[in-house]
Amino acid sequence: MSDNQPSQITLPIYYDDGEVIHACESAIMDRYVRLVWTQCVRHVPDDQSFTVHGDMPVITCPECRAATG
């Protein structure tokens, strides 16, 4: 049996697509692969997600806001 289970990144993660700010989820599949997707189920391009220390940005994507409650 393998210990190679995906692990979730626990910091709040965001993505700004130039129109709205999305709330994201992510998983580290192995030490070289990190997958990030929005709460509205869009793929986030590599190295385009971000975290914020301090005041969190306002999530402006209506679908992500609805998904996060």
N, CA, C and O atoms as CSV, one atom per row, in Angstrom:
chain,resi,resn,atom,element,x,y,z
A,1,MET,N,N,0.842,-1.165,0.000
A,1,MET,CA,C,0.000,0.000,0.000
A,1,MET,C,C,0.894,1.237,0.000
A,1,MET,O,O,1.952,1.241,0.629
A,2,SER,N,N,0.474,2.278,-0.699
A,2,SER,CA,C,1.285,3.480,-0.882
A,2,SER,C,C,0.822,4.600,0.041
A,2,SER,O,O,-0.361,4.707,0.362
A,3,ASP,N,N,1.773,5.436,0.465
A,3,ASP,CA,C,1.456,6.628,1.251
A,3,ASP,C,C,1.279,7.852,0.362
A,3,ASP,O,O,1.189,8.967,0.875
A,4,ASN,N,N,1.227,7.681,-0.923
A,4,ASN,CA,C,1.177,8.803,-1.863
A,4,ASN,C,C,-0.244,9.335,-2.048
A,4,ASN,O,O,-0.737,9.419,-3.172
A,5,GLN,N,N,-0.892,9.691,-0.951
A,5,GLN,CA,C,-2.228,10.271,-1.013
A,5,GLN,C,C,-2.093,11.778,-1.246
A,5,GLN,O,O,-1.167,12.394,-0.717
A,6,PRO,N,N,-2.997,12.385,-2.027
A,6,PRO,CA,C,-2.926,13.830,-2.221
A,6,PRO,C,C,-3.135,14.553,-0.895
A,6,PRO,O,O,-3.908,14.099,-0.050
A,7,SER,N,N,-2.452,15.664,-0.716
A,7,SER,CA,C,-2.667,16.472,0.480
A,7,SER,C,C,-3.174,17.837,0.064
A,7,SER,O,O,-2.721,18.407,-0.929
A,8,GLN,N,N,-4.119,18.354,0.832
A,8,GLN,CA,C,-4.722,19.638,0.503
A,8,GLN,C,C,-3.913,20.763,1.123
A,8,GLN,O,O,-3.436,20.646,2.252
A,9,ILE,N,N,-3.759,21.854,0.381
A,9,ILE,CA,C,-3.130,23.050,0.909
A,9,ILE,C,C,-4.188,23.770,1.739
A,9,ILE,O,O,-5.292,24.017,1.253
A,10,THR,N,N,-3.863,24.108,2.983
A,10,THR,CA,C,-4.882,24.626,3.885
A,10,THR,C,C,-5.000,26.141,3.904
A,10,THR,O,O,-6.014,26.658,4.373
A,11,LEU,N,N,-4.002,26.876,3.411
A,11,LEU,CA,C,-4.117,28.328,3.362
A,11,LEU,C,C,-5.217,28.724,2.382
A,11,LEU,O,O,-5.409,28.050,1.370
A,12,PRO,N,N,-5.944,29.806,2.666
A,12,PRO,CA,C,-6.889,30.280,1.649
A,12,PRO,C,C,-6.125,30.634,0.368
A,12,PRO,O,O,-5.098,31.310,0.412
A,13,ILE,N,N,-6.631,30.178,-0.740
A,13,ILE,CA,C,-5.980,30.391,-2.031
A,13,ILE,C,C,-6.966,31.113,-2.942
A,13,ILE,O,O,-8.165,30.835,-2.926
A,14,TYR,N,N,-6.448,32.035,-3.728
A,14,TYR,CA,C,-7.266,32.855,-4.606
A,14,TYR,C,C,-6.685,32.850,-6.017
A,14,TYR,O,O,-5.529,32.490,-6.237
A,15,TYR,N,N,-7.528,33.261,-6.963
A,15,TYR,CA,C,-7.096,33.397,-8.351
A,15,TYR,C,C,-7.797,34.615,-8.937
A,15,TYR,O,O,-9.020,34.729,-8.851
A,16,ASP,N,N,-7.040,35.516,-9.526
A,16,ASP,CA,C,-7.577,36.693,-10.196
A,16,ASP,C,C,-7.434,36.471,-11.689
A,16,ASP,O,O,-6.323,36.475,-12.219
A,17,ASP,N,N,-8.556,36.276,-12.371
A,17,ASP,CA,C,-8.507,36.004,-13.812
A,17,ASP,C,C,-8.561,37.279,-14.645
A,17,ASP,O,O,-8.687,37.221,-15.869
A,18,GLY,N,N,-8.467,38.429,-13.984
A,18,GLY,CA,C,-8.535,39.710,-14.688
A,18,GLY,C,C,-9.924,40.298,-14.699
A,18,GLY,O,O,-10.097,41.478,-15.004
A,19,GLU,N,N,-10.918,39.494,-14.372
A,19,GLU,CA,C,-12.299,39.970,-14.316
A,19,GLU,C,C,-12.850,39.898,-12.896
A,19,GLU,O,O,-13.476,40.843,-12.416
A,20,VAL,N,N,-12.612,38.765,-12.225
A,20,VAL,CA,C,-13.101,38.566,-10.858
A,20,VAL,C,C,-12.047,37.821,-10.047
A,20,VAL,O,O,-11.126,37.222,-10.603
A,21,ILE,N,N,-12.195,37.867,-8.727
A,21,ILE,CA,C,-11.323,37.093,-7.844
A,21,ILE,C,C,-12.080,35.857,-7.401
A,21,ILE,O,O,-13.202,35.940,-6.901
A,22,HIS,N,N,-11.444,34.705,-7.594
A,22,HIS,CA,C,-12.047,33.409,-7.286
A,22,HIS,C,C,-11.493,32.849,-5.983
A,22,HIS,O,O,-10.349,33.119,-5.619
A,23,ALA,N,N,-12.308,32.071,-5.286
A,23,ALA,CA,C,-11.848,31.260,-4.163
A,23,ALA,C,C,-11.402,29.921,-4.743
A,23,ALA,O,O,-12.040,29.388,-5.652
A,24,CYS,N,N,-10.312,29.383,-4.220
A,24,CYS,CA,C,-9.749,28.158,-4.804
A,24,CYS,C,C,-9.584,27.042,-3.781
A,24,CYS,O,O,-9.572,27.266,-2.571
A,25,GLU,N,N,-9.460,25.853,-4.307
A,25,GLU,CA,C,-9.054,24.671,-3.566
A,25,GLU,C,C,-7.840,24.112,-4.284
A,25,GLU,O,O,-7.604,24.410,-5.454
A,26,SER,N,N,-7.074,23.301,-3.574
A,26,SER,CA,C,-5.893,22.734,-4.213
A,26,SER,C,C,-5.503,21.434,-3.543
A,26,SER,O,O,-5.953,21.112,-2.444
A,27,ALA,N,N,-4.660,20.704,-4.232
A,27,ALA,CA,C,-4.107,19.470,-3.692
A,27,ALA,C,C,-2.710,19.284,-4.252
A,27,ALA,O,O,-2.437,19.597,-5.411
A,28,ILE,N,N,-1.836,18.770,-3.408
A,28,ILE,CA,C,-0.500,18.396,-3.858
A,28,ILE,C,C,-0.558,16.912,-4.159
A,28,ILE,O,O,-0.744,16.092,-3.260
A,29,MET,N,N,-0.399,16.573,-5.418
A,29,MET,CA,C,-0.534,15.181,-5.849
A,29,MET,C,C,0.729,14.379,-5.541
A,29,MET,O,O,0.649,13.212,-5.157
A,30,ASP,N,N,1.852,14.984,-5.703
A,30,ASP,CA,C,3.140,14.449,-5.271
A,30,ASP,C,C,4.058,15.645,-5.117
A,30,ASP,O,O,3.598,16.779,-5.248
A,31,ARG,N,N,5.308,15.445,-4.851
A,31,ARG,CA,C,6.160,16.597,-4.547
A,31,ARG,C,C,6.412,17.510,-5.736
A,31,ARG,O,O,6.970,18.594,-5.565
A,32,TYR,N,N,6.021,17.108,-6.914
A,32,TYR,CA,C,6.248,17.934,-8.108
A,32,TYR,C,C,4.967,18.472,-8.741
A,32,TYR,O,O,5.035,19.300,-9.649
A,33,VAL,N,N,3.811,18.020,-8.284
A,33,VAL,CA,C,2.566,18.390,-8.943
A,33,VAL,C,C,1.588,18.979,-7.931
A,33,VAL,O,O,1.206,18.322,-6.962
A,34,ARG,N,N,1.189,20.233,-8.171
A,34,ARG,CA,C,0.165,20.885,-7.359
A,34,ARG,C,C,-0.974,21.263,-8.296
A,34,ARG,O,O,-0.749,21.937,-9.302
A,35,LEU,N,N,-2.171,20.845,-7.983
A,35,LEU,CA,C,-3.349,21.185,-8.775
A,35,LEU,C,C,-4.156,22.231,-8.027
A,35,LEU,O,O,-4.372,22.107,-6.821
A,36,VAL,N,N,-4.599,23.254,-8.732
A,36,VAL,CA,C,-5.425,24.310,-8.144
A,36,VAL,C,C,-6.632,24.510,-9.048
A,36,VAL,O,O,-6.507,24.545,-10.272
A,37,TRP,N,N,-7.802,24.642,-8.430
A,37,TRP,CA,C,-9.023,24.889,-9.177
A,37,TRP,C,C,-9.891,25.842,-8.367
A,37,TRP,O,O,-9.735,25.959,-7.152
A,38,THR,N,N,-10.796,26.513,-9.043
A,38,THR,CA,C,-11.668,27.469,-8.372
A,38,THR,C,C,-12.882,26.753,-7.805
A,38,THR,O,O,-13.187,25.621,-8.180
A,39,GLN,N,N,-13.569,27.431,-6.895
A,39,GLN,CA,C,-14.805,26.877,-6.340
A,39,GLN,C,C,-15.883,26.770,-7.416
A,39,GLN,O,O,-16.820,25.983,-7.275
A,40,CYS,N,N,-15.760,27.551,-8.484
A,40,CYS,CA,C,-16.716,27.453,-9.592
A,40,CYS,C,C,-16.209,26.489,-10.664
A,40,CYS,O,O,-16.672,26.509,-11.805
A,41,VAL,N,N,-15.253,25.649,-10.278
A,41,VAL,CA,C,-14.741,24.528,-11.067
A,41,VAL,C,C,-14.053,24.967,-12.358
A,41,VAL,O,O,-14.337,24.442,-13.435
A,42,ARG,N,N,-13.150,25.932,-12.237
A,42,ARG,CA,C,-12.285,26.324,-13.359
A,42,ARG,C,C,-10.856,25.970,-13.000
A,42,ARG,O,O,-10.446,26.088,-11.845
A,43,HIS,N,N,-10.114,25.543,-13.979
A,43,HIS,CA,C,-8.703,25.239,-13.768
A,43,HIS,C,C,-7.937,26.552,-13.588
A,43,HIS,O,O,-8.206,27.539,-14.273
A,44,VAL,N,N,-6.989,26.547,-12.667
A,44,VAL,CA,C,-6.134,27.715,-12.453
A,44,VAL,C,C,-4.780,27.428,-13.104
A,44,VAL,O,O,-4.156,26.415,-12.787
A,45,PRO,N,N,-4.316,28.293,-14.001
A,45,PRO,CA,C,-3.017,28.071,-14.642
A,45,PRO,C,C,-1.888,27.984,-13.616
A,45,PRO,O,O,-1.973,28.566,-12.535
A,46,ASP,N,N,-0.843,27.261,-13.963
A,46,ASP,CA,C,0.321,27.118,-13.086
A,46,ASP,C,C,0.832,28.471,-12.624
A,46,ASP,O,O,0.936,29.416,-13.405
A,47,ASP,N,N,1.147,28.544,-11.341
A,47,ASP,CA,C,1.741,29.739,-10.716
A,47,ASP,C,C,0.874,30.991,-10.823
A,47,ASP,O,O,1.405,32.100,-10.777
A,48,GLN,N,N,-0.439,30.847,-10.963
A,48,GLN,CA,C,-1.328,32.007,-11.031
A,48,GLN,C,C,-2.174,32.175,-9.776
A,48,GLN,O,O,-2.807,33.217,-9.601
A,49,SER,N,N,-2.200,31.171,-8.895
A,49,SER,CA,C,-2.941,31.316,-7.641
A,49,SER,C,C,-2.080,32.074,-6.646
A,49,SER,O,O,-0.861,32.154,-6.795
A,50,PHE,N,N,-2.733,32.633,-5.623
A,50,PHE,CA,C,-1.977,33.364,-4.618
A,50,PHE,C,C,-2.638,33.234,-3.259
A,50,PHE,O,O,-3.830,32.944,-3.156
A,51,THR,N,N,-1.856,33.451,-2.229
A,51,THR,CA,C,-2.346,33.523,-0.861
A,51,THR,C,C,-2.075,34.933,-0.350
A,51,THR,O,O,-1.254,35.658,-0.912
A,52,VAL,N,N,-2.763,35.312,0.706
A,52,VAL,CA,C,-2.609,36.647,1.265
A,52,VAL,C,C,-2.440,36.503,2.773
A,52,VAL,O,O,-3.213,35.807,3.431
A,53,HIS,N,N,-1.440,37.155,3.301
A,53,HIS,CA,C,-1.264,37.219,4.743
A,53,HIS,C,C,-1.804,38.565,5.190
A,53,HIS,O,O,-1.333,39.608,4.735
A,54,GLY,N,N,-2.780,38.550,6.069
A,54,GLY,CA,C,-3.426,39.791,6.493
A,54,GLY,C,C,-4.855,39.814,5.984
A,54,GLY,O,O,-5.550,38.798,6.008
A,55,ASP,N,N,-5.290,40.981,5.521
A,55,ASP,CA,C,-6.662,41.133,5.040
A,55,ASP,C,C,-6.894,40.303,3.789
A,55,ASP,O,O,-6.168,40.427,2.803
A,56,MET,N,N,-7.917,39.453,3.840
A,56,MET,CA,C,-8.229,38.605,2.693
A,56,MET,C,C,-8.932,39.433,1.616
A,56,MET,O,O,-9.703,40.339,1.932
A,57,PRO,N,N,-8.669,39.123,0.359
A,57,PRO,CA,C,-9.355,39.858,-0.711
A,57,PRO,C,C,-10.839,39.482,-0.752
A,57,PRO,O,O,-11.237,38.419,-0.274
A,58,VAL,N,N,-11.629,40.354,-1.318
A,58,VAL,CA,C,-13.051,40.082,-1.488
A,58,VAL,C,C,-13.212,39.159,-2.687
A,58,VAL,O,O,-12.722,39.456,-3.777
A,59,ILE,N,N,-13.892,38.051,-2.487
A,59,ILE,CA,C,-14.177,37.122,-3.590
A,59,ILE,C,C,-15.307,37.733,-4.397
A,59,ILE,O,O,-16.415,37.911,-3.890
A,60,THR,N,N,-15.027,38.055,-5.654
A,60,THR,CA,C,-16.017,38.745,-6.481
A,60,THR,C,C,-16.698,37.833,-7.489
A,60,THR,O,O,-17.636,38.267,-8.159
A,61,CYS,N,N,-16.262,36.589,-7.621
A,61,CYS,CA,C,-16.951,35.631,-8.484
A,61,CYS,C,C,-18.220,35.179,-7.781
A,61,CYS,O,O,-18.143,34.593,-6.702
A,62,PRO,N,N,-19.388,35.436,-8.362
A,62,PRO,CA,C,-20.639,35.065,-7.682
A,62,PRO,C,C,-20.764,33.555,-7.442
A,62,PRO,O,O,-21.308,33.139,-6.419
A,63,GLU,N,N,-20.271,32.740,-8.362
A,63,GLU,CA,C,-20.361,31.286,-8.197
A,63,GLU,C,C,-19.459,30.805,-7.067
A,63,GLU,O,O,-19.842,29.915,-6.308
A,64,CYS,N,N,-18.272,31.380,-6.947
A,64,CYS,CA,C,-17.367,31.012,-5.849
A,64,CYS,C,C,-17.938,31.472,-4.517
A,64,CYS,O,O,-17.859,30.743,-3.528
A,65,ARG,N,N,-18.517,32.678,-4.477
A,65,ARG,CA,C,-19.121,33.164,-3.230
A,65,ARG,C,C,-20.253,32.260,-2.803
A,65,ARG,O,O,-20.380,31.958,-1.616
A,66,ALA,N,N,-21.080,31.819,-3.735
A,66,ALA,CA,C,-22.172,30.916,-3.403
A,66,ALA,C,C,-21.659,29.567,-2.905
A,66,ALA,O,O,-22.242,28.971,-1.999
A,67,ALA,N,N,-20.567,29.092,-3.500
A,67,ALA,CA,C,-20.006,27.783,-3.110
A,67,ALA,C,C,-19.350,27.823,-1.745
A,67,ALA,O,O,-19.326,26.812,-1.044
A,68,THR,N,N,-18.817,28.973,-1.351
A,68,THR,CA,C,-18.132,29.070,-0.060
A,68,THR,C,C,-19.079,29.476,1.062
A,68,THR,O,O,-18.699,29.462,2.233
A,69,GLY,N,N,-20.296,29.833,0.712
A,69,GLY,CA,C,-21.296,30.154,1.737
A,69,GLY,C,C,-21.149,31.510,2.213
A,69,GLY,O,O,-21.909,31.947,3.078
